[in-house]
Amino acid sequence: MSRWTPDPSFYPSPRLAMDAPQEKYAYVALVEPSQSSRADALGVLDLDSSSSSFGTIVNTLDTAAPGDELHHFGWNACSAALCPSSARPHVERRYLVVPGLRSSRVYIYDTKPDPLQPQLVKTIEPDELKRKTGYSRPHTTHCGPDAIYVSALGGSNGADEAGGLFLLDCESFDPLGAWEVDKGPQRYSYDFWWHLGYDTLLTSEWGTPSMVENGVVPEKLLGREYGHAMHVWDLRKRRHVKQLDLGDQHQMVLELRPAHDPRRTYGFVGVVVSVEDLSASVWLWHRDDGDWAIRKVIEIPAEPASAEELPPLLQGFGAVPPLVTDINLSLDDRFLYVSCWGTGALLQYDVTDPFAPKQTGNVRLGGIASPGSHPQGGPLTGGPQMVEVSRDGRRVYVSNALYTTWDVQFYPAGLEGWIARLDVPADGGMQLEGDFLVTNFDGRLPHQIRLEGGDSSSDSYCYP
């Protein structure tokens, strides 16, 4: 009698995933700076140190048309497929779900039989997405135990309409509809994650498309109109449970990173900027006597700078804000990485005690003022933006592009795309891999990175 065999890249627990083989390639979202002259692309990056093409883009697949603004893509299925509540062991980690944040188009790429030669097998056009889900501007994808979950920044009726979550079938990729039954006070959308064992989903806030697509709107930022809260949801009932308001001085509550151990009910969220002092921060959500609460655990101050070192947007402030635009958590829940896209710092914290993080590493790459250098490229433009951590936690990859219109505002001289790697000793700290600097993007800029077989932000687990 035949029976289904789970995908070998599905690991029941983060502990087992850490023992997986080292990644040999990665997929990268490559974004065209102008968004009008040429299409974006999906790039394949060689990470096999024994290969003659190590550290270079070995394949590039253009999207359908200019104007997609490729963003946070992910897999059709992952270790969540092993969860007992909705197990789907017959699916496999095979397809990449790649959203166009600006175009509202979603691309599906098949990575088999040759993972270095992905093939486009389906495109969800904007009209279909809007008609079936009521949402537009797909932003982040996560593979859940029952479907593919996608956050959307906007609705289907204009650039000022609220966003939310929708579902795709993880085999046919058909849009299934909006996820929420009762949205409560949630309006803005950005990232989402969950505690599967507690039937809890969490979302964060950025802004509507009109607040994002043409760059940061200074009047809205200083008016404290961007997102400043998290939301707690009943995952099974699809209903809003609680709003966790950080205070409206804390603008743009973005990346969510829950503990990987499913027994732990806490996680970290990054905040881009405080309008009171230009600092950035990281907050810890947690269970407190059976209820959900949130508190600030890391604050990163702005750095003084002269007006001539600053873009016009910041010249009146005399300082560089850190601009925490991404964070990531190692699979053992020990080290938290924080990208400061404004100052150029990549910070590492030991979060063994999540209520009292201890800084254990600081590497500077690029930055708005006094940019940090790389041995292979001298001073870098931009700063660490997207950050991805290997399953074993020993390698950290960072790329430098945020969003095309925001790139121009904060780095008006332009960005030269790069991906760097940092190596992490077993006891912590970070060492820049001086021989690894990827720059062959043909004028495009690298955003999201996805590692072969999964990484520290691609999967969720139901077993410890």
C-alpha positions as CSV (number, residue, x, y, z in Angstrom):
1,M,0.0,0.0,0.0
2,S,1.4,3.4,-0.9
3,R,1.4,6.3,1.5
4,W,2.5,10.0,1.4
5,T,6.0,10.8,2.5
6,P,6.6,14.2,3.9
7,D,8.9,16.6,2.0
8,P,12.4,16.1,3.3
9,S,12.8,19.8,3.8
10,F,10.0,19.8,6.3
11,Y,11.3,19.6,9.8
12,P,8.9,19.0,12.7
13,S,10.9,21.3,15.0
14,P,13.3,24.2,14.8
15,R,15.8,22.0,16.6
16,L,15.8,19.5,13.8
17,A,15.8,22.2,11.1
18,M,19.1,23.5,12.6
19,D,20.7,20.2,11.7
20,A,19.7,20.5,8.1
21,P,22.4,20.7,5.3
22,Q,23.9,24.1,4.6
23,E,22.2,26.1,1.8
24,K,23.8,26.0,-1.6
25,Y,21.6,28.6,-3.4
26,A,19.1,31.3,-2.7
27,Y,16.4,33.2,-4.5
28,V,16.4,37.0,-4.5
29,A,13.8,39.6,-5.4
30,L,15.5,42.0,-7.8
31,V,13.8,45.4,-8.2
32,E,14.2,47.9,-11.0
33,P,14.8,51.3,-9.5
34,S,12.8,53.3,-12.0
35,Q,9.8,50.8,-12.0
36,S,8.9,52.1,-15.5
37,S,11.8,51.3,-17.8
38,R,12.3,47.6,-17.2
39,A,10.6,44.7,-15.3
40,D,11.7,43.4,-12.0
41,A,13.2,39.9,-11.8
42,L,13.7,36.8,-9.6
43,G,17.4,36.0,-9.2
44,V,19.1,32.8,-8.3
45,L,22.2,33.2,-6.1
46,D,24.9,30.6,-5.9
47,L,25.9,30.0,-2.3
48,D,27.9,26.8,-2.9
49,S,31.5,27.7,-1.9
50,S,32.9,24.8,-4.0
51,S,31.3,26.3,-7.2
52,S,33.1,28.5,-9.7
53,S,30.1,30.9,-9.7
54,F,30.0,31.1,-5.9
55,G,28.6,34.5,-4.7
56,T,27.1,35.5,-8.0
57,I,23.7,35.6,-9.6
58,V,23.6,32.6,-12.0
59,N,20.1,33.1,-13.4
60,T,17.6,35.9,-13.8
61,L,13.9,35.6,-14.6
62,D,12.2,38.9,-15.7
63,T,8.6,39.4,-14.6
64,A,5.8,40.2,-17.0
65,A,6.0,44.0,-17.1
66,P,7.5,47.0,-15.4
67,G,6.0,48.3,-12.2
68,D,5.7,45.2,-10.0
69,E,7.9,46.2,-7.1
70,L,8.6,42.6,-6.0
71,H,8.5,42.3,-2.3
72,H,8.3,39.7,0.5
73,F,7.9,36.3,-1.2
74,G,7.8,32.8,0.2
75,W,7.1,29.1,-0.3
76,N,3.8,27.4,-1.1
77,A,4.4,25.0,1.8
78,C,6.8,24.5,4.7
79,S,7.2,22.8,8.1
80,A,3.7,24.1,9.1
81,A,2.3,21.3,6.8
82,L,3.2,18.8,9.6
83,C,1.0,20.5,12.2
84,P,-1.5,18.0,13.7
85,S,-4.4,20.5,13.5
86,S,-4.3,20.7,9.7
87,A,-1.6,18.3,8.4
88,R,-0.9,18.2,4.7
89,P,2.1,15.9,4.4
90,H,1.5,15.3,0.7
91,V,2.5,18.9,-0.3
92,E,6.1,19.9,-1.0
93,R,8.3,22.9,-0.7
94,R,8.4,23.5,-4.5
95,Y,6.7,26.7,-5.6
96,L,7.7,30.3,-4.8
97,V,4.9,32.8,-4.3
98,V,6.2,36.2,-5.4
99,P,3.9,39.3,-4.9
100,G,4.2,42.5,-6.8
101,L,3.5,45.1,-4.1
102,R,2.9,48.0,-6.6
103,S,1.2,46.1,-9.4
104,S,-1.0,43.7,-7.3
105,R,0.2,40.9,-9.5
106,V,1.3,37.5,-7.9
107,Y,3.7,35.2,-9.7
108,I,4.1,31.5,-9.0
109,Y,7.5,29.9,-9.9
110,D,8.2,26.1,-9.9
111,T,11.7,25.4,-8.6
112,K,11.7,21.8,-9.9
113,P,13.1,19.8,-11.5
114,D,16.1,22.2,-11.6
115,P,16.1,24.7,-8.7
116,L,18.6,26.9,-10.5
117,Q,16.2,27.2,-13.4
118,P,12.8,28.1,-11.9
119,Q,9.8,28.3,-14.3
120,L,6.9,30.7,-14.2
121,V,3.8,28.5,-14.0
122,K,1.0,30.8,-13.0
123,T,0.2,34.5,-12.7
124,I,-2.6,35.9,-10.6
125,E,-3.6,39.2,-12.3
126,P,-4.7,42.2,-10.3
127,D,-8.3,42.1,-11.4
128,E,-8.7,38.5,-10.3
129,L,-7.0,39.2,-6.9
130,K,-9.2,42.2,-6.2
131,R,-12.4,40.5,-7.3
132,K,-11.8,37.3,-5.3
133,T,-10.3,38.8,-2.1
134,G,-11.3,42.5,-2.0
135,Y,-7.6,43.3,-1.4
136,S,-4.7,44.8,-3.4
137,R,-1.0,45.4,-3.0
138,P,0.1,42.0,-1.7
139,H,3.0,42.4,0.6
140,T,4.1,39.3,2.6
141,T,3.4,35.6,2.1
142,H,3.6,32.8,4.8
143,C,2.9,29.1,4.3
144,G,0.4,28.0,6.9
145,P,-0.8,24.6,7.8
146,D,-3.9,24.9,5.7
147,A,-3.2,27.5,3.0
148,I,-0.9,30.2,1.8
149,Y,-1.5,33.4,3.8
150,V,-0.8,36.8,2.3
151,S,-1.0,40.3,3.7
152,A,-2.2,43.2,1.6
153,L,-1.6,46.9,2.1
154,G,-4.7,48.0,0.4
155,G,-8.3,47.2,-0.6
156,S,-9.8,46.9,-4.0
157,N,-11.4,50.3,-4.3
158,G,-8.5,52.8,-4.3
159,A,-5.2,53.8,-2.7
160,D,-6.8,54.9,0.6
161,E,-8.7,51.8,1.4
162,A,-7.6,49.5,4.2
163,G,-5.7,46.3,3.8
164,G,-5.8,42.9,5.5
165,L,-5.1,39.2,4.9
166,F,-6.2,36.8,2.1
167,L,-5.6,33.1,1.4
168,L,-4.3,31.2,-1.6
169,D,-4.8,27.5,-2.1
170,C,-1.3,25.9,-1.6
171,E,-1.7,23.6,-4.6
172,S,-3.9,25.3,-7.2
173,F,-2.8,28.9,-6.0
174,D,-6.4,30.1,-6.6
175,P,-7.3,33.1,-4.4
176,L,-9.8,31.8,-1.8
177,G,-10.9,35.1,-0.3
178,A,-10.3,37.5,2.6
179,W,-9.3,35.8,5.8
180,E,-10.9,38.0,8.4
181,V,-14.5,37.5,9.6
182,D,-14.4,40.4,12.1
183,K,-11.6,43.0,11.7
184,G,-12.3,45.0,14.8
185,P,-10.4,48.3,14.9
186,Q,-7.6,47.1,12.5
187,R,-7.1,49.3,9.5
188,Y,-3.4,49.4,8.4
189,S,-1.7,46.3,7.3
190,Y,1.9,45.1,7.0
191,D,3.4,41.9,8.4
192,F,1.7,38.9,10.2
193,W,2.8,35.8,12.1
194,W,1.3,33.4,14.6
195,H,1.5,31.1,17.6
196,L,0.0,28.0,16.0
197,G,-0.3,26.1,19.2
198,Y,-2.3,28.9,20.8
199,D,-4.6,29.6,17.8
200,T,-3.3,33.2,17.8
201,L,-2.3,35.3,14.8
202,L,-0.7,38.7,15.1
203,T,-0.5,41.6,12.6
204,S,1.4,44.9,12.4
205,E,0.9,48.2,10.7
206,W,2.5,50.4,8.0
207,G,0.0,52.5,6.1
208,T,-2.4,52.6,3.1
209,P,-1.0,52.5,-0.4
210,S,-1.3,56.3,-0.7
211,M,0.9,56.7,2.3
212,V,3.6,54.3,1.0
213,E,3.8,54.2,-2.8
214,N,5.2,57.7,-3.4
215,G,7.6,57.7,-0.5
216,V,7.1,58.6,3.1
217,V,4.7,61.6,3.5
218,P,6.4,64.0,6.0
219,E,3.1,65.6,7.0
220,K,1.6,62.2,7.8
221,L,4.7,61.1,9.6
222,L,4.9,64.2,11.8
223,G,1.2,64.0,12.2
224,R,1.6,60.5,13.7
225,E,-0.7,59.0,11.1
226,Y,1.3,55.9,10.2
227,G,0.7,52.6,12.0
228,H,1.6,52.4,15.7
229,A,-0.1,49.2,16.9
230,M,-0.1,45.5,16.7
231,H,-3.3,43.3,16.6
232,V,-4.0,40.0,18.2
233,W,-6.5,37.6,16.4
234,D,-8.1,34.3,17.1
235,L,-6.6,32.3,14.3
236,R,-9.2,29.6,14.2
237,K,-12.2,31.9,14.4
238,R,-10.6,34.6,12.3
239,R,-11.7,37.4,14.6
240,H,-9.9,40.4,16.1
241,V,-9.2,39.9,19.8
242,K,-7.1,42.8,21.0
243,Q,-5.2,45.9,19.9
244,L,-1.7,46.5,21.4
245,D,-1.0,50.2,20.9
246,L,2.6,51.3,21.2
247,G,1.8,55.0,21.3
248,D,1.4,57.2,18.2
249,Q,5.0,58.6,18.5
250,H,6.2,55.1,17.5
251,Q,5.5,55.2,13.7
252,M,5.5,52.2,11.4
253,V,5.3,49.0,13.4
254,L,6.7,46.5,10.9
255,E,8.4,43.1,11.0
256,L,7.1,40.5,13.4
257,R,9.3,37.6,14.6
258,P,7.7,35.2,17.0
259,A,9.7,32.6,19.0
260,H,10.2,29.5,16.9
261,D,9.7,27.1,19.9
262,P,5.9,26.6,19.7
263,R,5.7,26.5,23.5
264,R,6.9,30.0,23.9
265,T,4.4,32.8,23.7
266,Y,6.4,35.8,22.8
267,G,8.0,37.6,19.9
268,F,9.7,40.7,18.7
269,V,8.5,43.6,16.5
270,G,10.6,46.4,15.0
271,V,9.5,50.1,15.0
272,V,11.0,52.3,12.3
273,V,11.1,55.7,14.0
274,S,9.9,57.7,17.0
275,V,8.8,61.2,15.9
276,E,9.9,62.5,19.3
277,D,13.6,61.8,19.0
278,L,14.2,59.9,15.7
279,S,15.1,56.7,17.7
280,A,14.1,53.3,16.6
281,S,13.0,50.5,18.8
282,V,12.2,46.8,19.2
283,W,9.3,45.6,21.3
284,L,8.4,42.3,22.9
285,W,4.9,41.0,22.8
286,H,4.1,38.3,25.4
287,R,1.4,36.6,27.5
288,D,0.8,38.2,30.8
289,D,-1.5,36.3,33.2
290,G,-3.3,34.8,30.2
291,D,-3.6,38.1,28.3
292,W,-1.4,39.6,25.6
293,A,0.8,42.6,26.4
294,I,3.7,44.5,24.8
295,R,6.7,46.4,26.1
296,K,9.8,48.1,24.7
297,V,13.0,46.1,25.2
298,I,15.5,47.8,22.8
299,E,15.9,51.5,21.9
300,I,18.4,52.6,19.3
301,P,19.2,56.4,19.3
302,A,19.6,58.6,16.3
303,E,23.2,59.6,15.3
304,P,24.1,63.3,15.0
305,A,25.1,64.4,11.4
306,S,25.7,67.6,9.6
307,A,23.2,68.9,7.1
308,E,25.5,68.3,4.1
309,E,25.6,64.6,5.0
310,L,21.8,64.3,5.0
311,P,19.2,64.0,2.3
312,P,16.7,66.9,2.1
313,L,14.1,65.0,4.0
314,L,16.3,64.9,7.1
315,Q,18.4,68.1,6.9
316,G,16.2,70.0,9.4
317,F,16.8,67.4,12.1
318,G,20.6,67.3,12.2
319,A,20.6,63.5,12.8
320,V,20.4,60.1,11.1
321,P,17.5,58.0,12.3
322,P,18.5,54.3,12.6
323,L,15.4,53.3,10.6
324,V,14.9,49.7,11.8
325,T,13.3,48.2,8.7
326,D,13.9,44.5,9.3
327,I,14.6,42.1,12.2
328,N,15.2,38.3,12.3
329,L,15.5,35.7,15.0
330,S,17.7,32.6,14.9
331,L,15.9,29.3,15.0
332,D,17.2,28.5,18.5
333,D,15.5,31.8,19.7
334,R,18.9,33.0,21.0
335,F,20.0,35.8,18.7
336,L,18.0,38.7,17.3
337,Y,19.3,40.6,14.3
338,V,18.2,44.2,13.8
339,S,18.8,46.1,10.5
340,C,19.4,49.9,10.8
341,W,19.0,50.9,7.2
342,G,19.6,54.6,8.1
343,T,22.8,54.4,10.1
344,G,24.2,51.3,8.3
345,A,24.4,49.2,11.5
346,L,23.5,45.6,11.7
347,L,23.0,44.7,15.4
348,Q,23.0,41.4,17.1
349,Y,21.3,40.8,20.5
350,D,21.4,37.8,22.8
351,V,17.7,37.4,23.6
352,T,18.0,34.3,25.8
353,D,16.1,36.4,28.3
354,P,13.7,38.1,25.8
355,F,12.8,40.8,28.4
356,A,16.4,41.9,28.7
357,P,18.3,41.7,25.3
358,K,22.1,42.1,25.4
359,Q,23.9,43.5,22.4
360,T,26.6,41.1,21.3
361,G,27.5,42.4,17.8
362,N,27.6,45.5,15.7
363,V,28.8,45.6,12.0
364,R,28.5,48.8,9.9
365,L,27.7,48.5,6.2
366,G,26.9,51.6,4.4
367,G,24.6,54.2,5.9
368,I,23.4,57.7,5.1
369,A,26.3,59.5,6.8
370,S,29.9,58.2,7.1
371,P,29.0,55.0,5.2
372,G,30.7,51.7,6.3
373,S,32.9,49.9,3.9
374,H,33.3,46.3,2.7
375,P,36.7,44.8,1.8
376,Q,35.5,43.9,-1.6
377,G,33.7,47.2,-2.5
378,G,34.8,50.1,-0.3
379,P,32.1,52.4,1.1
380,L,28.6,50.9,0.4
381,T,25.5,52.8,-0.6
382,G,22.3,52.1,1.3
383,G,22.5,50.1,4.5
384,P,21.5,46.6,5.8
385,Q,17.8,46.3,5.0
386,M,16.4,42.8,4.5
387,V,18.2,40.2,6.8
388,E,18.0,36.5,6.5
389,V,19.5,33.9,8.9
390,S,20.5,30.3,7.9
391,R,18.8,27.4,9.6
392,D,21.9,26.6,11.6
393,G,22.3,30.2,12.6
394,R,25.9,30.5,11.5
395,R,25.4,32.7,8.4
396,V,23.5,36.0,8.1
397,Y,22.7,37.5,4.7
398,V,21.8,41.2,4.3
399,S,20.6,43.2,1.2
400,N,20.3,46.9,0.9
401,A,17.1,47.9,-1.0
402,L,13.9,48.9,0.8
403,Y,11.3,50.3,-1.6
404,T,12.1,52.3,-4.7
405,T,10.5,55.6,-3.8
406,W,11.9,55.4,-0.2
407,D,15.3,54.5,-1.5
408,V,15.4,57.8,-3.5
409,Q,14.2,59.8,-0.5
410,F,16.8,58.6,1.9
411,Y,19.6,57.9,-0.6
412,P,19.0,60.5,-3.3
413,A,22.5,59.9,-4.9
414,G,21.2,56.4,-5.8
415,L,21.9,52.9,-4.6
416,E,24.3,50.3,-6.0
417,G,22.8,46.9,-5.0
418,W,24.7,44.5,-2.8
419,I,24.3,41.4,-0.6
420,A,26.8,40.8,2.1
421,R,27.3,37.8,4.5
422,L,28.2,37.7,8.1
423,D,29.4,34.6,9.9
424,V,28.3,33.9,13.5
425,P,30.5,31.9,16.0
426,A,28.7,29.4,18.2
427,D,28.9,31.7,21.2
428,G,27.7,34.8,19.4
429,G,29.1,37.9,17.8
430,M,29.4,38.5,14.1
431,Q,32.3,38.5,11.6
432,L,32.0,40.1,8.2
433,E,32.8,37.5,5.4
434,G,35.2,39.7,3.6
435,D,35.3,37.6,0.4
436,F,31.5,37.6,0.0
437,L,29.9,40.6,-1.7
438,V,27.3,40.1,-4.4
439,T,26.9,43.0,-6.8
440,N,26.1,41.6,-10.2
441,F,22.4,42.6,-10.4
442,D,22.6,44.4,-13.8
443,G,21.3,47.7,-12.3
444,R,18.5,46.1,-10.2
445,L,18.4,46.2,-6.5
446,P,18.2,43.2,-4.1
447,H,15.4,43.0,-1.6
448,Q,14.0,39.7,-0.1
449,I,16.3,36.7,0.1
450,R,15.0,33.1,0.5
451,L,17.5,30.3,1.2
452,E,17.3,26.8,-0.2
453,G,15.1,24.5,1.8
454,G,13.9,27.2,4.2
455,D,15.5,29.8,6.5
456,S,14.9,31.4,9.9
457,S,11.9,33.4,8.7
458,S,10.2,31.1,6.2
459,D,8.8,28.3,8.4
460,S,6.7,27.8,11.5
461,Y,6.7,24.7,13.7
462,C,4.2,22.8,15.9
463,Y,6.7,20.7,17.7
464,P,9.6,21.8,20.0
